[in-house]
Amino acid sequence: MQQRQRWFGVVALLFLIVIAYADRVNIAVMLVNPEFLQHFQLDGNRAHQGMLMTVFLLGYGLSAMLLTPFLETLMGYRRALTLSIVLWALLTAASPLAGSLLLLFAVRILLGISEGPLFSLKTMYIGDHFAADERGKPNAVSTLGVSLGLVIGFPLVSFLMAHFGWAVSFYLLALINLLLGLALVRWFIHPALLPPRDVDPQPVLSRVWHTFALAWHTPMLGWIMLIEIATLSYLWGSSSWLPAYLTDEKGFSIKQMGWMASLPFIVSIASKYLGGVLLDRIRPYQAPLIFAFGGAATALCIYGVMHSHQLGWIAFFLLAANACWGAQGAAIPTLLQHYAQPQAVGSAYGLINGIGNMFSAFVPMIMGMVMASQGKVSSGFAVLMVSQLVTLLAGCVLFSRMRMTREARRA
């Protein structure tokens, strides 16, 4: 029964990530809605359009990095998830009420702060409920929520926007997040039956700082962080601009775009699970090879997207790029769960996820600037290609260092 219950929690986390990502991509769909653009005076300004995702990710990154140690030390993942869901639902509902672009930026920052701890809390749950040699599959299954959220999010937001208007779509998304999110946490997310820890007599801030310090001293943290930056750069860059690429450059309608934008992420669902299965079959020091091969293949596919003119080839390269990128998804939390101290797993993931999001936050805006200078949406995809070449480089270095460390210990 305990075996089944812990997997119910993993599936619940998957669906929490699904609704969170459906909520996040709504702004990418809004960028093809003329009424939304006119309301916030965003017509023709690609840089400001990209900043809507950038400011969200800055808030998200700061929260994942700085708020997670407090939540891990003082609240635990069940109560912290409840608080996070309530806040992000309220802020989603507040978005259409912003009377200016500046206020919308402020709401987007606060929304990012409220969603920031989600992946760290997920990593804490899996670290508590699964042994070291069986975390690949639960990490992969829960991370499927990223792709599944994008698969569902693009057509869902497109449908709500087309039938109810852009403002009402925010309210409906907020309601879905609140009701479904709280139900999932209440029914399925429960702490593991672990031996009780001794009560720490130190002041709260000292305990939080100790957790934060343990996270910073995680071995290989810098290289894992660089890979996270590159991986998130691809995620946010592609999900932010794929709708505009399909509508503005390829002539799809909004309804067609919703389904077409989701197809590459459908492919990444299967590849993420296969990546998790592979992780449980290889040794930990071999995990960085997934980044090396996956990064190289993704970069080649993005090059194909940029230089193909036939729709069939464009579709093939988009699907292949997301398959190769998706296979890398479970390796980062699995490596951290292997290296980080048990009491600081969530904070260690919060550090790399927070800093990763803060750096990758500028990718949608940079892509928008490249598009503005070159006059084509596809030209901005060169930034995604560079991010995956960084993944290739960092994966090779990380593999070399982990193998050397392993050989030194054996000697």
C-alpha positions in Angstrom: 0.0 0.0 0.0 2.9 2.3 0.9 4.4 1.6 -2.5 1.2 2.6 -4.3 0.7 5.7 -2.1 4.1 7.2 -2.9 3.4 6.8 -6.7 0.0 8.5 -6.2 2.0 11.4 -4.9 4.3 11.4 -7.9 1.3 11.4 -10.3 -0.3 14.3 -8.2 2.9 16.3 -8.6 2.8 15.6 -12.3 -0.6 17.2 -12.6 0.4 20.1 -10.3 3.2 20.8 -12.8 0.7 20.4 -15.7 -1.7 23.1 -14.3 1.2 25.4 -13.4 2.7 25.2 -17.0 -0.7 25.6 -18.6 -1.0 28.8 -16.5 2.5 29.9 -17.5 2.1 29.5 -21.3 -1.1 31.6 -21.4 1.0 34.7 -21.9 2.7 33.2 -25.0 -0.8 32.6 -26.5 -1.9 36.1 -25.5 0.9 37.6 -27.7 -1.1 36.6 -30.8 -4.3 38.2 -29.5 -4.7 41.7 -30.9 -7.1 42.8 -28.2 -4.6 41.8 -25.4 -1.8 43.6 -27.2 -3.8 46.8 -27.7 -5.0 46.8 -24.1 -1.5 46.8 -22.8 0.0 48.8 -25.7 2.3 45.9 -26.8 1.6 46.1 -30.6 4.7 45.5 -32.6 7.1 45.7 -29.6 8.8 42.3 -29.6 11.2 43.2 -26.8 8.4 44.2 -24.4 6.4 41.1 -25.3 9.4 39.0 -24.4 9.8 40.8 -21.1 6.4 39.5 -20.0 8.0 36.1 -19.6 11.3 37.5 -18.5 9.9 39.3 -15.4 8.0 36.2 -14.5 11.1 34.1 -14.6 13.1 36.6 -12.6 10.5 36.4 -9.8 10.5 32.6 -10.2 14.2 32.3 -10.0 14.6 34.5 -6.9 11.8 32.6 -5.1 13.2 29.2 -6.0 16.7 30.2 -4.7 15.8 32.3 -1.6 12.3 31.2 -0.5 12.9 27.4 -0.8 15.3 27.1 2.3 12.6 28.7 4.5 9.9 26.4 3.2 12.1 23.3 3.5 13.2 24.2 7.0 9.9 25.5 8.4 6.9 24.1 6.5 7.6 21.0 4.5 6.4 20.3 1.0 2.7 19.6 1.8 1.9 23.0 3.5 4.3 24.9 1.2 2.5 23.5 -1.9 -0.9 24.6 -0.5 0.3 28.1 0.1 2.0 28.3 -3.3 -1.2 27.2 -5.2 -3.5 29.7 -3.4 -1.1 32.6 -4.2 -0.5 31.7 -7.9 -4.3 31.2 -8.5 -5.1 34.6 -7.0 -2.3 36.4 -9.0 -3.5 34.7 -12.2 -7.0 36.1 -11.6 -5.5 39.5 -10.9 -3.6 39.7 -14.2 -6.5 41.1 -16.4 -7.2 43.8 -13.7 -3.7 45.4 -14.2 -4.4 48.8 -15.6 -1.1 49.3 -17.3 1.8 47.4 -18.7 3.9 48.3 -15.6 1.3 46.9 -13.3 1.1 43.7 -15.4 4.9 43.4 -15.1 4.5 43.6 -11.3 1.8 41.0 -11.2 4.0 38.7 -13.4 6.9 39.1 -11.0 4.7 38.1 -8.0 3.2 35.2 -10.0 6.8 33.9 -10.6 7.6 34.2 -6.9 4.5 32.2 -6.0 5.3 29.4 -8.4 9.1 29.4 -7.8 9.4 26.7 -5.1 7.3 24.1 -7.0 10.1 22.0 -8.5 12.2 22.1 -5.3 9.2 20.8 -3.3 8.7 18.1 -5.9 12.3 17.1 -5.6 12.0 17.0 -1.7 9.0 14.6 -2.0 10.8 12.2 -4.3 13.9 12.3 -2.2 11.9 11.4 0.9 9.9 8.6 -0.7 12.3 6.8 -3.0 15.7 5.2 -2.6 18.7 6.5 -4.5 18.7 3.7 -7.1 15.0 4.2 -8.0 14.6 8.0 -8.4 15.1 8.1 -12.1 11.6 7.0 -13.0 9.7 9.1 -10.5 11.7 12.2 -11.5 11.0 11.5 -15.1 7.2 10.9 -14.5 6.8 14.0 -12.5 8.8 16.1 -15.0 6.5 14.9 -17.7 4.2 17.6 -16.3 6.3 20.2 -18.1 5.7 18.8 -21.6 2.1 17.7 -20.7 1.4 21.2 -19.4 2.5 22.7 -22.6 0.6 20.1 -24.7 -2.6 20.9 -22.8 -1.9 24.6 -22.2 -1.5 25.8 -25.7 -4.8 24.4 -27.1 -6.6 25.0 -23.7 -5.7 28.7 -23.5 -6.4 29.1 -27.3 -9.9 27.6 -26.8 -10.7 29.7 -23.7 -9.4 32.9 -25.4 -11.4 32.2 -28.6 -14.7 31.4 -26.9 -14.6 33.6 -23.8 -12.2 36.4 -24.5 -8.6 37.0 -23.2 -9.6 38.4 -19.8 -12.1 35.6 -18.9 -9.5 33.0 -19.8 -7.3 34.3 -16.9 -10.2 33.9 -14.5 -11.0 30.4 -15.7 -7.4 29.3 -15.5 -7.2 30.6 -11.9 -10.2 28.6 -10.9 -8.8 25.4 -12.4 -5.5 25.9 -10.6 -7.1 26.6 -7.3 -9.7 23.8 -7.2 -7.6 21.0 -8.9 -4.3 22.0 -7.2 -5.7 22.0 -3.6 -7.5 18.8 -4.2 -4.4 17.0 -5.4 -2.3 18.2 -2.4 -5.0 17.3 0.1 -5.6 13.8 -1.2 -2.2 12.6 -2.4 0.8 14.6 -1.1 1.7 13.2 2.4 5.1 13.2 4.2 7.1 9.9 4.2 7.0 7.8 7.4 10.6 8.5 8.3 12.1 8.4 11.8 11.5 11.8 13.6 14.3 14.2 13.5 15.6 15.7 16.7 14.2 19.2 17.4 16.9 21.7 16.5 17.3 24.3 19.3 18.9 26.9 17.0 17.0 30.0 16.0 15.0 29.8 12.8 17.3 32.0 10.7 20.3 29.9 11.8 18.6 26.7 10.7 17.6 28.3 7.4 21.1 29.5 6.8 22.5 26.1 7.6 20.2 24.5 5.0 21.2 27.1 2.5 24.9 26.6 3.2 24.6 22.8 2.8 22.9 23.3 -0.6 25.7 25.6 -1.8 28.3 23.0 -0.9 26.7 20.3 -3.1 29.5 18.7 -5.2 29.4 19.5 -9.0 26.8 22.2 -8.3 28.3 24.7 -10.7 28.3 22.4 -13.8 24.8 21.1 -13.0 23.7 24.7 -12.7 25.1 25.6 -16.1 23.2 22.7 -17.7 20.0 23.9 -15.9 20.5 27.4 -17.3 20.9 26.0 -20.9 18.0 23.6 -20.5 15.6 26.2 -19.2 16.8 28.7 -21.9 15.5 26.2 -24.5 12.2 25.6 -22.6 11.3 29.3 -22.1 12.6 30.5 -25.5 10.7 27.8 -27.5 7.5 28.0 -25.5 7.4 31.8 -25.6 7.9 32.2 -29.3 6.6 29.1 -31.0 3.0 30.5 -31.2 4.3 33.6 -32.9 6.5 31.6 -35.2 3.5 29.5 -36.3 1.0 32.4 -36.7 3.2 35.2 -38.0 5.7 33.3 -40.1 3.8 30.2 -41.1 0.3 31.6 -41.4 -1.6 29.3 -39.0 -4.9 30.5 -37.4 -5.0 30.8 -33.6 -7.0 27.5 -33.3 -4.5 25.7 -35.6 -1.6 27.2 -33.7 -2.9 25.9 -30.3 -2.6 22.3 -31.5 0.5 22.7 -33.6 2.4 24.4 -30.8 1.6 21.4 -28.5 2.8 18.7 -30.9 6.6 19.0 -30.2 5.9 18.7 -26.4 3.8 15.6 -27.0 6.9 13.9 -28.3 9.0 15.1 -25.4 6.6 13.3 -23.0 7.8 9.9 -24.3 11.4 10.9 -24.5 11.4 12.2 -20.9 10.1 8.9 -19.6 12.7 7.0 -21.7 15.4 9.2 -20.3 14.3 8.3 -16.7 14.3 4.6 -17.5 17.8 4.9 -18.9 19.0 6.8 -15.8 18.0 3.8 -13.6 20.0 1.5 -15.8 23.2 3.4 -16.0 25.7 4.5 -13.2 25.4 8.0 -11.8 28.7 9.1 -13.3 27.4 8.3 -16.8 24.3 10.5 -16.5 26.0 13.6 -18.0 26.4 11.7 -21.3 22.6 12.3 -21.7 23.3 16.0 -21.7 26.2 15.7 -24.2 24.4 13.6 -26.8 21.0 15.3 -26.2 22.4 18.8 -26.5 24.3 18.1 -29.7 21.2 16.5 -31.3 18.9 19.3 -30.2 21.2 21.9 -31.6 21.3 20.2 -35.0 17.5 19.9 -35.1 17.1 23.6 -34.3 19.5 24.4 -37.2 17.2 22.3 -39.4 14.1 24.3 -38.2 15.8 27.6 -39.1 16.9 26.6 -42.6 14.0 24.4 -43.7 11.2 25.8 -46.0 9.0 22.8 -46.5 6.3 22.3 -43.8 7.1 18.6 -43.4 10.8 19.1 -42.7 10.0 21.9 -40.2 7.6 19.7 -38.4 10.1 16.8 -38.3 12.9 19.0 -36.9 10.6 20.6 -34.3 9.5 17.2 -33.1 13.0 15.8 -33.1 14.4 18.8 -31.2 11.9 18.4 -28.4 12.5 14.7 -28.3 16.2 15.1 -27.8 15.7 18.0 -25.3 13.1 16.0 -23.4 15.4 13.0 -22.8 17.6 15.2 -20.6 14.8 16.2 -18.3 15.1 13.7 -15.4 18.9 13.8 -15.2 19.3 17.1 -13.3 17.2 16.3 -10.3 18.6 12.7 -10.2 22.1 14.0 -10.1 21.2 16.5 -7.3 19.5 13.8 -5.2 22.7 11.7 -5.6 25.1 14.5 -4.5 23.1 16.8 -2.1 22.8 16.3 1.6 19.3 14.7 2.4 18.2 17.7 4.5 19.1 20.2 1.7 17.9 18.4 -1.4 15.1 20.9 -2.0 17.3 23.9 -1.4 20.0 22.6 -3.7 17.5 22.2 -6.5 16.0 25.6 -5.6 19.5 27.1 -6.1 20.1 25.6 -9.6 16.5 26.1 -10.6 16.4 29.6 -9.3 19.6 30.8 -10.9 18.8 28.8 -14.0 15.5 30.7 -14.4 17.1 34.0 -13.6 19.6 33.7 -16.4 17.2 32.0 -18.8 14.6 34.7 -18.0 16.4 37.0 -20.5 16.3 34.5 -23.4 12.7 35.4 -24.6 13.7 39.1 -24.6 17.0 38.4 -26.3 15.2 36.3 -28.9 12.7 39.1 -29.4 15.6 41.6 -30.0 17.2 39.2 -32.6 13.8 38.8 -34.3 13.4 42.6 -34.4 16.8 43.1 -36.0 16.5 40.3 -38.5 12.8 40.7 -39.3 12.0 37.0 -38.9 10.7 35.0 -35.9 12.8 32.0 -36.8 16.0 34.0 -36.6 15.6 34.2 -32.8 15.9 30.4 -32.7 19.7 30.7 -33.0 19.7 31.6 -29.3 18.2 28.1 -28.6 20.9 26.5 -30.7 23.6 28.2 -28.7 22.0 27.0 -25.4 22.1 23.4 -26.5 25.8 23.7 -27.5 26.4 24.9 -24.0 24.6 21.8 -22.7 26.9 19.6 -24.9 30.0 21.3 -23.5 28.9 21.2 -19.9 27.8 17.6 -20.2 31.2 16.5 -21.5 33.1 18.4 -18.7 30.7 17.1 -16.0 31.1 13.5 -17.2 34.9 13.8 -17.2 35.0 15.3 -13.7 32.6 12.7 -12.3 34.6 9.8 -13.8 37.8 11.2 -12.4 36.2 11.5 -9.0 35.0 7.9 -9.2 38.4 6.6 -10.2 40.1 8.5 -7.4 37.8 7.0 -4.8 38.4 3.5 -6.2 42.1 4.0 -6.1 
